[in-house]
Amino acid sequence: MKKKMIFSEFFRNNGMVMGSLLMGLVGFWLIFLVLLPQLSMLDFSFRFNLPPSEIGGPKDVYTLRNYSQLIFGSEGSEGTYNTVDLMVFVRTIIAAIFVTIFNILLCYPIAYFLGQSKGTGFARLLVVLLIIPYWINEILRAFALRIIFGDSGLLNETLMFLHLTSAPIDFIRQDIALYAGLGYAYILLMLFPMYNVIESLDRNQIEAARDMGASWVRIHRRIVIPHSKPGIVSGATMVFMLSAGALAAPQILGGPSSLWFTQLVYQWFNNSLNWQQGAAYAIVLLLSTIIIVLTVMRIFKVNMGDIGK
């Protein structure tokens, strides 16, 4: 009954023609650009890597071999484990979590300032300065960061000029450039959901708390953060999912030992031409990130409706 009321209100507000067009476009996007490709990928992940002549034949059956290879390796023996790929997977998830936490800590004070500035000239200028760099392609930004963090880059030259270090620091090999690049790549996806929620916070609540003697830490812990929790979770979800699934930044900014799980997926698809194994790795990454996101939402008691507001 409630769903019928929502649909009737939607068509009443947008009209039958425009409402049907919007519903059709959303349905096309969900079915043909999201659902069907994922189902196709899922089907691939349970297939053997067969020559084209044998596809559809008696050997083309479903199997769990592609998934077991991630755990036990190509031999499939339960006595040995595929420690290389498993460690890459774990390191990718942990790194994505740290990138997400870093972006939360970086963007929260900026979002609070913008949300409480109520459209002042300086706030608008700051938003423009944050947006302008994203007019440049992501790959070009990654190469620019590699130049900045290089041995003879701007950062090392500045540190040596200030005599803070006597030799260049290898930011690439230590993965500092990679984490900085991932944090920078998705900063707006964290900032604007938080800003959007904090902007709706009534300043009178903060003023009342200050008048009653509450410290700034207590004000943020009891008023601002609970109010902005949906925006924080929304931004964290996007940053975590995109960081775990990033490919360009790890390829360009990563060091020799900083293999990303998406690079393994890329290698299976393009180098080994084993789409079935690559699909299995991709499905594992997708399901793992979704489970982590849903678990965090449950811990912080945030549902999809809160995020969509």
PAMINU-166577 format. One record per residue (C-alpha): residue in one letter; x, y, z. Coordinates in pm, whole numbers, plus 50000, padded with zeros to 5 digits. Example, Ala and Ser with C-alpha at 12.3 -4.5 7.8 and 13.67 -1.06 7.14 Angstrom:
A512304955050780 S513674989450714 
//
This chain:
M500005000050000 K502795023550092 K504655015849767 K501505023449567 M501215057149741 I504855065049663 F504415056549292 S501145075749265 E502745106249429 F505735103049193 F503525103148884 R501365130949025 N504415153149080 N506105145648747 G503185137948518 M502425105248344 V504675111348041 M507715125048224 G507255100348511 S507125070848271 L510215084048088 L512155087448413 M511105052848532 G512035038248193 L515495054248197 V516155043048555 G514935008048472 F517135006648160 W520155018048361 L519574992948641 I518744963148419 F521024967148115 L523984986048265 V524114971448617 L522164939248667 L522704920448338 P526494926948318 Q526894914648676 L524824883548607 S526894876948295 M530074880948500 L528674857148763 D527904831148497 F531434834448354 S532934828848700 F531424793748721 R532634782548376 F535774765348253 N538154784648029 L537484765447710 P538434771347345 P535654787347138 S534994754246961 E534154736847291 I531864763947432 G528354749847458 G529654714347436 P529724686747698 K532744701847871 D531034735547916 V529624729148263 Y529514748448589 T532424745348830 L533844760749149 R537394757149024 N537864794148954 Y536974802949313 S539024775049467 Q542054787049271 L541974819749465 I542294799949789 F544314769149698 G546134779849382 S546234763549040 E546984728849181 G543754729649381 S545384710449667 E543864717350008 G547264713250171 T548604744950013 Y547134779749991 N547424806749730 T549114830149975 V550214855149709 D546734863349577 L545124861049921 M547634885650067 V547054909249775 F543304907149840 V543664913750215 R546134942150158 T543774958349906 I540814957350148 I542884970850439 A544374998450223 A540905008550101 I539725010650463 F542655033250556 V542045055350252 T538405058550359 I539315067650717 F541875092850591 N539255109450370 I536755111150657 L539275128450883 L540305152150604 C536855160950471 Y534885163950796 P536325197750906 I536065211250550 A532465199350518 Y531605214450858 F533125247850762 L531305248550427 G528035237150580 Q528085263850850 S529325291750623 K525905295250457 G527225304050111 T529805330850193 G532145342749921 F535145324250063 A533155291950092 R532065294149727 L535675301049622 L536855270849820 V534285248449649 V535375260949306 L539045254549392 L538155219249499 I536205212049180 I538515227148916 P541275200248943 Y538665173748860 W538175188848517 I541405170248434 N541345133348347 E542005109248636 I544995093548460 L546605127448399 R546105136248766 A547755103448865 F550775110548645 A550975145748789 L551055131149142 R553755106849036 I555865136148919 I555235154749246 F556165124449460 G559095113649241 D562735113549351 S563315147049178 G559745158849222 L558435190049389 L557945173949731 N561445159249757 E563035191049622 T561175211549884 L562155188250168 M565835189150068 F565735226850018 L564415230750374 H567105206050495 L564435183050634 T566055153850453 S569485148350305 A568375124250031 P565195119349827 I562485098649995 D561105070549780 F557415079149817 I556545055749529 R558125024249674 Q556725031750020 D553195034949874 I552755069850016 A552085083449667 L549515056049606 Y547525062849923 A547715100349869 G546565095949510 L543615074049606 G542595098149882 Y542835127549646 A540995109849363 Y537805104649567 I537885134049806 L534855151049651 L532795119249683 M533405121150057 L533145158650094 F529845166849925 P527635140450095 M528955152250432 Y528525188750336 N525005182350208 V523925168150546 I525795192550769 E524315221750576 S520835211050692 L521875212051058 D520145239551255 R522795263351391 N520545270551688 Q521325236051825 I525035243851824 E524495278251976 A522285263552249 A524915237552332 R527615264352349 D525435285952576 M525065256052809 G528845252652832 A529405222752604 S532915219852460 W533515217952085 V534395181152116 R531125173952296 I529135194652044 H530525175151752 R530215141551929 R526615146752046 I525115169551777 V527065173451453 I528365138051399 P525025120351476 H523255144451240 S525855139950964 K526145102151004 P524165094150684 G526425116950480 I529555102050636 V528405066450563 S527345075750209 G530715091550132 A532635063750304 T530745037750100 M531655053949769 V535275060249865 F535775024949999 M534165007749700 L536055028749446 S539375025949631 A539104988049652 G538214986949282 A540735012649161 L543065003448875 A544605034948725 A546085048449050 P547715015349158 Q549115010448807 I550665045248794 L551435053949158 G552065019649307 G555505006349383 P556924972549273 S555484954649578 S552114972449592 L550104949249370 W546384957349386 F543714930549361 T542164947849061 Q545494944148884 L545194906448927 V541704908448774 Y543114929048486 Q545894903848430 W543464874648413 F541254892648163 N543884908347939 N547204890447984 S546044854748046 L542824858547842 N541094838148113 W537844857248153 Q536354830048372 Q539094832948634 G539074870848615 A535294870848661 A535624849248973 Y538194872949122 A535994902849035 I532904886849196 V534874879149513 L535994915349536 L532474928449470 L530774906049726 S533454912549989 T533144950349961 I529324948549970 I529414926850284 I531844950850453 V529694981050363 L526484964550488 T528224953950810 V529454989250877 M525985003150806 R524524978551055 I527114987151320 F526445024551287 K522675018751252 V522345035750915 N519975022250649 M519595028850278 G516725052850339 D518945075350552 I521645075950285 G519155084150011 K517705114550188 
//
